[in-house]
């Protein structure tokens, strides 16, 4: 579809994913409107760019000449969705729009599409890749799932050779894309509400994804991940390019970890290319950096051009992000909401903490807590204190017997405490138990991100 000069309307435009697509389309010259139930900082930015956005969903917002895009959270009773169907309009998923723009509308030729996927790390790798390409002067177009530091945006339509995107596997829509470079960071079962038959469902979805990669394209995979090894075993017809810490085409060697970063030598096919320094902590970010190096270098870009910019990348929003520091207390916020992510994040936190390590965990979705219950129970052995707040439902209905109070009871340790109520109420209760010198990390994909600042405010108010 030629989308230049078309009119797009986004139902639920205010989230980071939908707003990024809307911004990209505006920069292509499209007319963009949208609606949402409340204001957000992303809505305000779009309005500055010329988008017309209504607060509240109303059938009158839909016109016959619009391309309508609806968030997956929008149900069939939404008045705008009903009106679109009455007018005979096709309703597009955000993945459909990402596919359209990845094919290069508004450009003279199709860009080289670098897609980053996997259970963990796709926001960081796509953001890091964009950051490095941009600072190297290669003018990438991009649409990723978080705000990129220094660039202060998650989407941009530019005229360089590359298009970078985060590809979501949570709902199977990854099968729609045809990247030139497909980076698969890792594979584990997570979205149990969609992959109802377990890990094999996920492998089958990625098999379809592999079949859609460009003929001249390349697949880069984490050779140290057991799930990836199963993917390679089931798809022997593909030539996988591997990255990792051992027996891989691209490897990190001589790694030295520091409190909030690391340094290592990058090796390609046994040949050392040079040193990389990172200002983001943990072994998982070493993997992220190798993946990004491999992706860019497989596009023909020389390592020496990109090497300097890794050190200056400070991480994506909500990825081990310092949100508050007062009275010798540090509060870090992290999006980790899967057991593996939590375990990895807490390893980095343990290395950075000089006092007590305090975790505040908000389970995200009842279905995930139920499906991965036993794995979640194993995550928190390294912390000194654990506070578990109520489940963030993310539009799901409660499941009998699956809640934060029962989870804490199952942990069966005095260091774990259930904190009931809203995030604001939880902040008041937890603030009284934070001590000078504590290293606090908040974990989850919901509104737990607000609790750090709330705890700081309670402390300054004299709690």
N, C-alpha and C positions, 0 to 999 in steps of 0.2 A: 504493500500500500504506500502510495506517495502521501506522506502526512504533512508536507509543507503547506502552510496557510489553512490547515484544517482547524476546526473548533473542537476542543477537548473539554469534557466536564468530569471532574473527579469527585466521586461520592466517598467522603471520609478522606479529604485531602491533607489533613493536618499531621499525619504521622511522618516519620522520617523517610520511609520508603516511597510513599505516594508523593510527598512534597518534592522529593528529589527528581522523580520523573517529570512532575509538572514544571519544575525549574528548567530542566533540560529542554522541554518542548517550547517553553517561552523563548529560550535562547536560539532555538531553531526558527523562530518567527511565527509559531503557532499561537492561536488565541486560546487562552486557558481560563476556565472558571472552575468552581468547586464548592463544596459544602462540608461542614463538619458540625459536631454537636457543641464544640467549644473552641475558643481561641487557642493558639499555640504560637511559639516563637517562629515556627516554620511558616505558619499562615501569614504572619506579619511580614516576613521576608518576601513571600510570594506576592503579597499585595503591593509592596514597594516596586516589584518588577512589572506590575500591571495586571496581575490576575484579579478577577472579580470573585470574591468568596463570601458565601452566605453562612451565617451561623444558624444552624438548624436545617433539617432536611425538609424540602418542600417540593411537591410535584411541579410547581411553576418554574423551578430552576432548570428543568429539562426542556430543550428546544429540539425541533425535528432535524436540524442539520448538525447535531452534535455527535461526536464519538464519546460514548459514555464509558468511564472506567470506574469499577467498584472494588473497594477493598474486600478481601475474603471474609471480613468480619460482618459485612452487610448482609442481613437476611432478606428473605423474599417479601417481607411486609413493609420494607422501606418504601416510602411514597415516591421517591425519585426512581427507584428501581421499577416500581409498578408502572410509573408514567413512561419510562423508556420502553418497556415491553408493549404498552398500549400503542406507542408510536412506531412499533416494529423495529426498534433500534437494537443492534447487537450490543451486549454488555461485555466489555473487555476486562480481563484480569490484568493486574499490574505486570505480570510476566509477559503478556501479549505485547504490551507497550515497550517493555525492555527489549524484547525480541525485535520489534520494529526499529528501534533506534540503534540497536547493535548492527543492523544491516546497512547503516550509513546514510539515512535520509539527510539531505542538506549538504552532503559532501560530494566531491567529484567522483570518488571511488570508495568502495567498501573498506573500512578500516581493519587493521589487524585486531581481532577481538580476543582479549585476554580475560577469561572467566575463572573466578576463584570459588571453589565449592568445598564441601566436607562438613562433617558434624561440628567441628570447632575451627576457629581461626580465620574464617573466610572474610569477616569484616576487617580484621587487622591486616591480612595479606593483601586484600584489594586496596585498602587505604594506603598501606606502605608502598605498594607498587605505583599507585597514582602519585604519591608524594615524591618518590624518587624520579619518576619520569618527568614530572613537572619541574623539579629543581634542576634536572639535567638539561632543561630547555627543549624537551621533546613534545610539549604542548598536547598532552593526552586529553581525549574526551573521557568522561567517567560518570558512573552512577553506582555509588556504594552505599553500604548500610549504616554509615556513621559519619560524623563531622570530622574532616581531616584537619589535623593541627596545622596552623599557619595558613592553609588555604581557606579555612573557615567555611567550608561548604562540603556537601556530599555529592554534588553533581555539577557538571559543566560540559557544555558543547563547544569544543575547540576544533582547530583545523589540522592537528597533528596526525600522525600515521596510526595511532593506537586508540582503542576504546577499551576501558577497564571496567569490569562489573563484578559484583558479588552475585553468585547464582545460588538460589535457595532450593534446597532439596526437601524442605519440610513437608511440602504438599505435592511433590512429584513434578512440579512445573519445570524442573531442570531439563526435562526431556525436550523442551521447546527450542533450546538454544543450539547454535552451531558455531562455537568458538574456534579460533585458530590455535590458541593455546588454552588447554583446559588443565587447571591445577586442582588436584583433589588432595586436600590437606590430610584427611584421615576419614575413617568411616566407623561409626558405632551406631547402635540402635538408640534412637532418642524419641522421635515423634510417634509414639506408640498409638496415638489416636488415628494417625493416617496409615502407618505401616502395621496393619493389624495382624499380619502373619509373621512378624518378626524381621530379623536381619536379612533374610533371603529376599524379602520384598524390596528392601533398600538396594541390595545388589542387583536385582532385576531392573530397577529404575535406572541405576547407573550404567547398566549394560545398554539400555536404549540411548542414554546420553552419549556414550562412547560412539555409537553408530551414527550420530548426527554431527560429529566433529568434522571440520573441513577436511577434504581429501589430503591436502598438504599440511594439515594441522598436526599438533603434538600433544601428548598426554603426559603430564608430570605428576608423579605420585610419591607419597611418603613411604619409603621402603621399610621403615621401622614399625609401621602400623599393621597389626594382625588383620584388621578388616580390609585394608588395602591389598594385603597378600592374597586374601580370598578372592577379591575382585580380579586380580591378575591371573590367578589360577583358573577362574571361570571364563576368562577372555584372552586365551593364549594367542589369538590372531593379531592382537595389537602389540606394537612396540612401545612399551612404557619407558619413559625417561624418569629415573628415580632420584630422589634426594633424601638425605638423612644423615645419621651420625656414624654409619658403618655400611660397608659394601654397597655404596650407591654411586651413581654417576656424578652427582653434586653432593659434596660432603663438607661438614664443619669439622675441622681438626684443631688440636691444641686449644681447646676452649678454656677460657678463664672467666669465672663468674664473679661479679661484684654485687654489692647490696642492691643496686637498682640498674643493672646492666650486665654486659658481657663483652668479650672480645674473642675472636677466633680467626683462623685462616680458612678461606674458602678454597676447596679443592675440586677441580673438574677433571673427571677421567684420570685421576691419579696425579694431576699437575696442579700445584699450588698457584692460585691466581693472585692472592694478596690477602691482606688483613681487613676484617670488618669489625667495627666497634658499634655496639648498640647501647642506647640509653633507655631501653625498656627491659625489665628483668625477666629471668626465668628461662629454663630450657625450651619451653614451648615457643618463645620468641626467637630462639636460635633457629628452630625449625621454620618459623615464619619467614625469617630473613633468607634462609637458604632457598626456600620455595620461590620467593620474589626474585632473587638473583637468577635462579635457573630460568624462570619465565622470561625475564627481560633478555638474558643472554641468548636464549633459544630464538629470540626475534632478531638476533644478529647485532645487538648492542654490546659494545666492548665493556668489560668489567671496570676498567679504569675510569670510564665516564660516569658510572653510577655509584662507585664505591664511596665517595665522600659524603653522600646524603643520608646514608643509613644512620649515622651517629646522631643526626639532628632530629630524627623522628621521635616525638615524645609520646606516641601512642594514640589510639583512637579514644573518643569519649566513652566512658564507662568501661575501660579496660585498664585495670590497676591505676585508676585515676585518683590523685590526691585531691580531696574535696574540702578538707578542713584540717587546720592545725592550730591548736590552742593549748596552753598550760602543759606543754610537753606531750600532748596527745596528738596522734596522727590518725585521720580517718580516710581510708582508701575505699573507693567504690568500684565494684567489678560486676560485669554482666553475667558472670558464670552462673549457670542454672542447670547444668548437667553434671552428674557425679564426677566424670573425668575432668571437666573444666574446674570444678570446685577443688578437687584434689590438687591439680596442677597450680591453681592460683594460691592455695594455702601453702604450698611448698615455697613459692616465691615470697609470700608474706612472712613465713617463718624465718627466712634468710634476712629479711629486711627489719624484723622486729627486734628491738633491744629490751623491751619490757614484756608485759603480758600480751599475748596474741588473742584478741577478742574477735569472734565472728558473729555477725548478725545475718541470719539466713531467712530468706522469704521463698518458700517453695513456689514454683511457677507452674500452674495448671495441676488440677487434681489427677488428670490422666497420667501425667509424667511422674508425679509423686507415687501413684499406685504402681505404675509399670516398672519403675526403677527403685522401689522402696528399699530393698536390701542393699543396693549399691549406694544409695544416699546415706544409709546407716554407717557405712565405712569411711565416709569422707572427712570426718571431723576429729580424728584422733590427735592431730598435731596442735589443736587450739587449747588455750587455757580456760576460756569461757566461751560458751555458745548460747546465743539468744535466738530462738526461732519464733518468728511472727506468723500471723495467719497467712494461709495460702492466697496467692494472687490468682484469681480464677481465670482471667483472660477470656471472658465470655462463656466459660464452661459452667455447667451445673455441678454442685457438690456431689461427691461420691460417698456413700455411707461408710463410715469407719476410716476414711482417708482424710486426715486433717493434721494440723501442726501439733496439737496437743497429744494426739495418739503417737505421732512421730517421736516426740520428746520422751514419752513413756517408753517407747521401744528402744531408744538409745540407752536408757537405764544407766545414766551416769549423773552424778551431782553437778557436774560442770555445765550441763545442758538445762536451759530453762525456757519454758513456753511463755511468750508474752502476748497477751490477747489484745484485741481492739484495733483501731485504725493506726496508720503509720504515725500520726501525730500523738496518739495516746501511747503507742509503744515507745516513741522517742522520750517522752516524759519519764517513763518507768526505767528505761535503760540508762538515761543520763545520770541517774543517781548511783549507778553501779560502775561507771567508768572512772578510772583513777589516773593520776598524773603518770606519764610514761607509757600508757597503754598504746598498742598499735591495733587499731580497729579496722576491720574490713567488712563491708556490706556486700552481700552476695544475692543475686537474683535478677530476673529480667523484668520485674514489675516496678511498682512505685517505691520500692525499697531505696532507690537512688536518692530520694528526698531526705532520708532519715539522718544522714551525716550532718547536714546543715541544721536540721531541727535539734539534734543533740547539742551542737555547738551553741545554738540560741538558748537552749535550756541552761546550759552551763554558764553562759554569760549573764543570764538573768538571776544567777545566784543559787542554782540547784546544788 
